[in-house]
């Protein structure tokens, strides 16, 4: 009780008392219990470590952050606590409040790259903020506020009048690369920015969200799929030293736009065009594309990938979702996680797609 009271006093000092006071009543879980049980059995160990089964069993800030968000959506406080405990003790080792991004069970020390990754940082802060509000946990809200403050201080920057997002605290700026700054459009988790603004109101979160949407619009306006890594030094173009491709990172862009809701009709049209462009018309597979030639490099048939454009088509134009995509079954960590996040959104915002 004494610790809780102290935390609430600190939150008042931080200006977050109103954030907690607005805590909503507990809602029905948006992640179905059977699907959540299957995901946990496949990718979560007893310590709270989310295991990337498609990447030599490592863990990373992205996986931990997805696990935290899914636990909130599943209304599973005990699992959230386990994942948060591992994340806090094993990844929050940097001096700036951001999370080290890569952890390997087969190497010593376990953290093999101390640099952060902005998508993991944002999703951790977002999940903490949602959990703190939903469960009246000022300690989680305080932790989320500290991470949001670190993100705002170290990852937001201004480029030609826009507020943009660094992919990490080091390695991507003008001084780091001849084509810097370099950004990654799939790191903009648009739904998180309003929560980050409540947690750390001293930063331009609305500008960061608008800057990401505007930058994405400028890329998609040319009829192109977005590249993995984008130089914004001058006119946006694929960054040097990376394959110029629409790949595994970028395929999340339509999911994040859909989960946050497109801002206007023009953005809805761009989202629909993106979903169509990433889909093989004959098989429904998601295409990884060489942007220089337009050639398909790979066709991804896992349900967790195929549901991404299919969910956009259902939500935006009423195209029925294929029956096999409505059912969750674990495959590999990454597509399975995207599958569950998409199903949760459809249940919350577009339940007709699951009927």
C-alpha positions as CSV (number, residue, x, y, z in Angstrom):
1,X,0.0,0.0,0.0
2,X,2.8,2.4,0.9
3,X,4.5,1.7,-2.5
4,X,1.3,2.3,-4.4
5,X,0.7,5.6,-2.6
6,X,4.2,6.7,-3.4
7,X,3.7,5.8,-7.1
8,X,0.5,7.8,-7.2
9,X,2.2,10.8,-5.7
10,X,4.9,10.6,-8.4
11,X,2.2,10.3,-11.1
12,X,0.6,13.4,-9.8
13,X,4.0,15.2,-10.0
14,X,4.3,13.9,-13.6
15,X,0.9,15.2,-14.5
16,X,-0.5,11.7,-15.1
17,X,-3.2,11.6,-12.4
18,X,-5.9,12.5,-14.9
19,X,-4.6,9.6,-17.2
20,X,-5.2,7.1,-14.4
21,X,-8.5,8.7,-13.3
22,X,-9.8,8.0,-16.8
23,X,-9.2,4.3,-16.5
24,X,-12.0,2.4,-18.3
25,X,-13.9,-0.5,-16.9
26,X,-12.4,-3.9,-17.9
27,X,-13.6,-5.0,-21.4
28,X,-14.1,-8.4,-22.8
29,X,-10.8,-9.7,-24.2
30,X,-10.2,-9.0,-27.9
31,X,-7.8,-12.0,-28.1
32,X,-9.8,-15.2,-27.9
33,X,-8.7,-17.4,-25.0
34,X,-8.1,-20.5,-27.1
35,X,-5.9,-18.5,-29.5
36,X,-4.1,-16.8,-26.7
37,X,-3.4,-20.2,-25.0
38,X,-2.0,-21.5,-28.3
39,X,0.3,-18.4,-28.8
40,X,1.6,-18.6,-25.3
41,X,2.3,-22.3,-25.6
42,X,4.2,-21.8,-28.8
43,X,6.2,-18.6,-28.1
44,X,6.4,-17.8,-24.4
45,X,8.7,-19.5,-21.9
46,X,8.3,-19.7,-18.1
47,X,10.5,-16.6,-17.5
48,X,8.4,-14.4,-19.7
49,X,10.7,-14.5,-22.6
50,X,9.0,-14.3,-26.1
51,X,10.9,-16.7,-28.3
52,X,11.4,-15.9,-32.0
53,X,11.1,-19.4,-33.4
54,X,11.9,-18.3,-36.9
55,X,15.2,-16.6,-35.9
56,X,17.3,-19.1,-34.0
57,X,15.2,-18.8,-30.8
58,X,16.4,-15.3,-29.9
59,X,14.3,-12.7,-28.2
60,X,14.1,-9.0,-28.9
61,X,12.3,-5.8,-27.8
62,X,9.8,-6.2,-30.6
63,X,8.7,-9.7,-29.4
64,X,8.5,-8.6,-25.8
65,X,6.4,-5.6,-26.8
66,X,4.0,-7.6,-28.9
67,X,3.6,-10.0,-26.0
68,X,2.8,-7.2,-23.6
69,X,0.2,-5.7,-26.0
70,X,-1.4,-9.1,-26.7
71,X,-1.6,-9.7,-22.9
72,X,-3.5,-6.5,-22.5
73,X,-5.8,-7.3,-25.3
74,X,-6.3,-10.8,-23.8
75,X,-7.0,-9.3,-20.3
76,X,-4.2,-11.6,-18.9
77,X,-2.6,-9.7,-16.1
78,X,-0.4,-12.7,-14.9
79,X,1.1,-13.2,-18.3
80,X,1.7,-9.5,-18.7
81,X,3.6,-9.4,-15.4
82,X,5.8,-12.3,-16.5
83,X,6.6,-10.7,-19.9
84,X,7.2,-7.3,-18.2
85,X,9.5,-8.8,-15.6
86,X,11.7,-10.3,-18.3
87,X,11.7,-7.2,-20.4
88,X,12.5,-4.9,-17.4
89,X,15.3,-7.0,-16.1
90,X,16.9,-8.3,-19.3
91,X,16.4,-5.5,-21.9
92,X,16.0,-2.2,-20.0
93,X,19.8,-2.0,-19.4
94,X,20.6,1.2,-21.3
95,X,21.3,4.5,-19.6
96,X,18.8,6.4,-21.6
97,X,15.6,4.5,-20.7
98,X,15.2,2.7,-24.0
99,X,15.3,-1.1,-24.4
100,X,18.3,-3.1,-25.8
101,X,16.8,-4.8,-28.8
102,X,18.5,-8.2,-29.1
103,X,18.9,-11.1,-26.6
104,X,20.3,-14.5,-27.3
105,X,20.0,-17.6,-25.1
106,X,23.1,-19.1,-26.6
107,X,25.5,-16.2,-26.2
108,X,27.2,-14.5,-23.2
109,X,26.4,-11.8,-22.4
110,X,22.8,-12.5,-23.4
111,X,22.3,-9.0,-24.9
112,X,24.2,-9.1,-28.1
113,X,23.2,-5.6,-29.4
114,X,22.7,-2.8,-27.0
115,X,21.2,-0.5,-29.6
116,X,17.5,0.0,-29.3
117,X,14.7,-0.4,-31.9
118,X,12.0,2.3,-32.0
119,X,9.1,-0.1,-32.7
120,X,9.9,-2.2,-29.7
121,X,10.3,0.9,-27.5
122,X,7.0,2.4,-28.7
123,X,5.0,-0.8,-28.2
124,X,6.4,-1.4,-24.7
125,X,5.5,2.1,-23.6
126,X,2.1,1.8,-25.3
127,X,1.3,-1.5,-23.7
128,X,2.4,-0.2,-20.2
129,X,0.2,2.8,-20.6
130,X,-2.8,0.8,-21.6
131,X,-2.2,-1.8,-18.9
132,X,-1.7,0.9,-16.2
133,X,-5.0,2.6,-17.1
134,X,-7.1,-0.5,-17.6
135,X,-5.9,-2.2,-14.4
136,X,-5.4,0.8,-12.2
137,X,-1.7,0.2,-11.9
138,X,0.2,3.4,-11.3
139,X,3.5,1.5,-11.3
140,X,2.9,0.4,-14.9
141,X,1.8,3.9,-15.9
142,X,4.9,5.4,-14.3
143,X,7.1,2.9,-16.2
144,X,5.3,3.7,-19.5
145,X,5.7,7.4,-18.9
146,X,9.5,7.0,-18.3
147,X,9.8,5.0,-21.6
148,X,7.7,7.6,-23.5
149,X,9.8,10.4,-22.2
150,X,12.9,8.5,-23.3
151,X,11.4,7.9,-26.8
152,X,10.5,11.6,-27.1
153,X,13.9,12.8,-26.0
154,X,16.0,10.4,-28.1
155,X,14.0,9.2,-31.1
156,X,12.0,12.1,-32.3
157,X,13.7,14.6,-34.6
158,X,12.7,17.4,-37.1
159,X,13.5,17.2,-40.8
160,X,12.3,19.9,-43.2
161,X,9.5,21.0,-40.9
162,X,8.3,17.4,-40.1
163,X,8.6,15.6,-36.8
164,X,10.0,12.1,-37.7
165,X,11.1,9.0,-35.8
166,X,14.6,7.6,-35.6
167,X,14.7,3.8,-36.0
168,X,17.1,3.7,-33.1
169,X,19.1,6.1,-30.9
170,X,22.3,5.4,-32.9
171,X,23.3,4.6,-36.5
172,X,20.8,6.4,-38.7
173,X,21.3,10.1,-38.5
174,X,23.0,12.5,-40.9
175,X,26.3,12.2,-39.0
176,X,26.1,8.4,-39.1
177,X,25.5,7.8,-42.8
178,X,26.0,9.7,-46.0
179,X,22.3,9.3,-46.8
180,X,21.1,10.0,-43.3
181,X,18.6,10.5,-41.8
182,X,17.2,7.1,-42.5
183,X,13.8,5.9,-41.2
184,X,11.7,2.8,-41.2
185,X,8.0,3.4,-42.0
186,X,7.0,0.2,-40.3
187,X,8.2,1.6,-36.9
188,X,5.4,4.1,-36.8
189,X,2.9,2.4,-34.6
190,X,0.2,5.0,-35.2
191,X,-2.3,3.8,-32.6
192,X,0.3,4.3,-29.9
193,X,0.9,8.0,-30.3
194,X,-2.2,9.3,-28.5
195,X,-1.3,7.2,-25.5
196,X,2.3,8.4,-25.6
197,X,1.0,11.9,-25.7
198,X,-0.8,11.3,-22.4
199,X,2.2,9.6,-20.8
200,X,4.8,12.2,-21.8
201,X,3.0,15.4,-23.0
202,X,6.1,17.4,-23.4
203,X,6.9,16.0,-26.8
204,X,5.3,16.5,-30.3
205,X,3.6,13.2,-30.6
206,X,0.8,14.6,-32.8
207,X,3.5,16.0,-35.1
208,X,5.3,12.6,-35.1
209,X,2.1,10.8,-36.1
210,X,1.3,13.4,-38.8
211,X,4.9,13.3,-40.0
212,X,4.8,9.5,-40.4
213,X,1.5,9.6,-42.2
214,X,2.7,12.4,-44.6
215,X,5.9,10.6,-45.3
216,X,4.1,7.4,-46.1
217,X,1.7,9.3,-48.3
218,X,4.6,10.8,-50.3
219,X,6.0,7.3,-50.9
220,X,2.7,5.6,-51.8
221,X,1.6,8.5,-54.0
222,X,4.2,7.4,-56.6
223,X,2.4,4.1,-56.9
224,X,5.2,2.2,-55.1
225,X,5.3,-0.1,-52.2
226,X,7.2,1.3,-49.2
227,X,10.8,0.2,-48.9
228,X,12.2,-1.3,-45.7
229,X,14.6,1.5,-45.1
230,X,14.0,5.0,-46.4
231,X,16.5,7.9,-46.7
232,X,14.9,11.3,-46.1
233,X,18.1,13.3,-46.6
234,X,16.5,14.9,-49.7
235,X,13.7,13.4,-51.7
236,X,12.6,10.1,-50.0
237,X,14.3,7.1,-51.6
238,X,15.5,3.6,-50.6
239,X,18.4,3.9,-48.2
240,X,21.9,2.9,-49.3
241,X,23.3,-0.4,-48.1
242,X,19.9,-2.0,-47.7
243,X,18.1,-4.0,-50.3
244,X,15.6,-1.8,-52.1
245,X,12.6,-4.0,-51.3
246,X,9.2,-4.3,-49.8
247,X,10.0,-6.9,-47.2
248,X,9.3,-8.4,-43.8
249,X,9.3,-5.1,-41.9
250,X,7.3,-3.1,-44.4
251,X,4.4,-5.6,-44.6
252,X,3.3,-4.4,-41.2
253,X,2.5,-0.9,-42.5
254,X,-1.1,-1.7,-43.5
255,X,-1.7,-3.4,-40.2
256,X,-0.6,-0.3,-38.2
257,X,-2.7,2.0,-40.5
258,X,-5.7,-0.2,-40.1
259,X,-5.4,-0.5,-36.3
260,X,-5.1,3.2,-36.0
261,X,-7.9,3.9,-38.6
262,X,-7.0,5.8,-41.8
263,X,-7.1,9.5,-41.3
264,X,-9.2,10.5,-44.4
265,X,-10.5,9.2,-47.7
266,X,-7.3,9.7,-49.5
267,X,-5.4,7.7,-46.9
268,X,-8.1,5.0,-47.2
269,X,-7.5,4.8,-50.9
270,X,-3.8,4.6,-50.4
271,X,-4.2,1.8,-47.8
272,X,-6.5,-0.1,-50.2
273,X,-4.0,0.3,-53.0
274,X,-1.1,-0.8,-50.8
275,X,-3.1,-4.0,-49.7
276,X,-3.8,-4.8,-53.3
277,X,-0.2,-4.2,-54.5
278,X,1.3,-6.5,-51.8
279,X,-1.1,-9.4,-52.7
280,X,-0.5,-12.0,-55.4
281,X,-3.8,-11.9,-57.3
282,X,-3.7,-15.6,-58.1
283,X,-2.9,-17.1,-54.7
284,X,-3.7,-14.4,-52.1
285,X,-0.1,-14.7,-50.9
286,X,1.8,-11.6,-49.7
287,X,4.5,-10.6,-52.1
288,X,8.0,-9.4,-51.1
289,X,9.0,-7.2,-53.9
290,X,12.2,-5.9,-55.5
291,X,11.3,-2.2,-55.8
292,X,13.9,-1.5,-58.5
293,X,12.4,-4.0,-61.0
294,X,9.0,-4.7,-59.5
295,X,9.7,-8.4,-59.5
296,X,8.3,-10.6,-56.8
297,X,11.1,-12.0,-54.7
298,X,9.0,-14.3,-52.5
299,X,5.4,-15.2,-51.9
300,X,4.4,-15.6,-48.3
301,X,1.5,-18.0,-47.8
302,X,1.3,-18.2,-44.0
303,X,-2.1,-17.1,-42.7
304,X,-0.5,-14.5,-40.5
305,X,0.8,-12.7,-43.6
306,X,-2.2,-13.3,-45.9
307,X,-4.6,-11.9,-43.3
308,X,-2.9,-8.4,-43.5
309,X,-4.2,-7.3,-46.9
310,X,-7.3,-9.5,-46.5
311,X,-8.3,-7.6,-43.3
312,X,-7.9,-4.3,-45.1
313,X,-10.1,-5.4,-47.9
314,X,-12.8,-6.6,-45.5
315,X,-12.6,-3.6,-43.2
316,X,-12.5,-1.0,-46.0
317,X,-14.7,-2.5,-48.8
318,X,-16.5,-5.5,-47.2
319,X,-14.7,-8.2,-49.1
320,X,-15.3,-11.4,-47.1
321,X,-12.3,-12.7,-45.1
322,X,-11.4,-16.2,-46.2
323,X,-12.6,-18.7,-43.6
324,X,-9.1,-20.2,-43.0
325,X,-7.8,-16.7,-41.9
326,X,-10.5,-16.4,-39.2
327,X,-9.0,-19.3,-37.3
328,X,-5.7,-18.9,-35.4
329,X,-3.1,-21.7,-35.4
330,X,0.5,-21.1,-34.4
331,X,3.2,-21.4,-37.1
332,X,6.3,-19.2,-36.6
333,X,6.5,-16.4,-34.1
334,X,6.3,-13.4,-36.5
335,X,3.4,-14.3,-38.8
336,X,1.5,-15.9,-35.8
337,X,1.9,-12.6,-33.8
338,X,0.7,-10.5,-36.7
339,X,-2.3,-12.9,-37.2
340,X,-3.3,-12.5,-33.6
341,X,-3.0,-8.7,-33.6
342,X,-5.1,-8.6,-36.8
343,X,-7.8,-10.9,-35.4
344,X,-7.9,-8.8,-32.2
345,X,-8.5,-5.6,-34.2
346,X,-11.2,-7.2,-36.4
347,X,-13.0,-8.5,-33.3
348,X,-12.8,-5.0,-31.7
349,X,-13.6,-2.8,-34.7
350,X,-14.9,-5.0,-37.6
351,X,-16.6,-8.0,-36.0
352,X,-18.6,-8.7,-39.2
353,X,-15.3,-9.7,-40.9
354,X,-15.2,-12.7,-38.5
355,X,-18.7,-14.0,-38.9
